[in-house]
Amino acid sequence: MKQSGYLARERAIRREYAAAAERLTRQFLLDTLQVTLHSEFGFGYDRIMRLTDAWGKTYDLFHEALEGGNEADYWQVKLDRMLAEVIRDRQPLIPFEERYPELKEITYGPKK
């Protein structure tokens, strides 16, 4: 079925808005994290930059969990396992699906 040019443009605009929202959110999270590390925990520039670099790599690594690609379920499980290590017996782990209820459920059957 041929796609209308209008619909294709609208889809591209929506994708660009979503990408812009993600960039803005990521930058704001980073800015507020860096300020908190400095003002509340006394971290200096070098330590904050090491953490920022490591966090950026981790963010990029686990971003696949949100994208719904072929390996999204793998990254969702891996993220939950790593968070379980962090919290250990201090509190129950809230499963990925509950932390991100807006994400579409991953299914393995034929597409409808």
N, C-alpha and C positions, 0 to 999 in steps of 0.2 A: 504494500500500500504506500503510495507516494505521500510524503509528509509536506505539509504546508510550510512555506518560508516563514510565515508569522509564528507558527508554533515552534519552529526550530530556534528563531531569534528569542522568543520568550523563555525557552528552556535554557539557552545560553546565558541570558540575563539572570535567571534564577541561580544558575551555577556560580556565576560571578559574585552575586550577592552573598551566597553561602560561603564562598572562599574568602570574601572580604570579612565576613562576620567571624570566621575562624581565625584569620590573621589578627584581627583586632582583639579577640578574646585571648589568644595565645600571648600576644604582646602585653596585655594588661595583667594577665596572670604572672608573667615573668617580672614585670615592673614591680608589682605588689609583693611578690616573693622576695626579690632582691632588697627592697626597702625594709621588709620585715626582718630578713636575716641580718641586716646591718643595725637597725634600730633596736630590735628586741634581743638579738643574740650576739651582737658585737662582731659579726663577721666583717672582715675587710675585703677590699676589692679583689685581691688574688683568690681568696677562698670562695667568694661569691662567683667569680668567673669560672673556676673549676667546677663548681656545682652547676652553674648555668649550662656549661658545655655538656656535662654528663646528663643533666635533665633533658636537654635538647635531643641528645642521641636516644635516650629512653623514650621520649615522646614520639620521635619519628619511628622507632622500632615498634611500639605498641599501637600506633595510629591505625594500623591495618585492622585492629579489633573493631574500630568504629566504621570502617569503610564498606563492610559487607562483601568483601572480595572472597576469593576462593579459600583463603586461610584465616578469615576473620574468627571463626570458631576456635581455631588453634590459639590465636593470640588472646582471645577472651579467657580461655582456660588458663593459659600461661600467666596472664595478669592476675587472675584470682589466686593462683598458687603462690605467686610471689607476694601478694598482699597478705595471704594467710601466714606466710613466714614472718612478715612484719608484725602482725597483731598477735600471733601465737595464741596464747590462752587469755588474752586481755579482754577480748570481746568477740562476739560471733562475727564471722565474715558475712557481709551482705553480698549475695551473689551478683555477678555482672548484670544479669537480666533485670534485677531490681534496682541497681544503681543507674542503669541506662534504659528506663522503660520506653523511651521514645524510639529506640532502635527497632527495626523490623526483625522479627524472629527468623533465625536461619533455618531453612528446611533443605532437605536433600532429595525430595521427590521431583517429578517433572514440573516445569513451570506451567502455571495456569494462565 
